[in-house]
C-alpha cells in the first residue's frame, strides 16, 4: 500500500465518521470538546477542582457518542475526563447540519 492509498483510506474513514456524526447529532443535547476528544452527550457536568497550586476540570457525561475513528463502538454509557486544559461545552440548537462543500460527494 503506497502513501496515496493510505491517504485515500484516511479520507474515506474520516468521511464515514463525519456521516455517522451527521446521522446521530440530532439525538444529543450537547457538544463537548476537550484537548483530546470531541463528544456528543445528553447530560454534562463540569466542575473546577482547585489544588494547592493549580486547578483542573472534572467533566462527567452520560449517554455519549465519541468522535474517534479507532473505536469499534462510539456509543458509551458514561465518560469521565480530568484535564488541566480548556473544555468547551455547547448546547445544540435546532438546526440542520449540512456536509461542507469540500467534503460533499455525489452518492
Order of alpha helices (4+ residues) and beta strands (2+ residues): alpha-beta-beta-beta-beta-beta
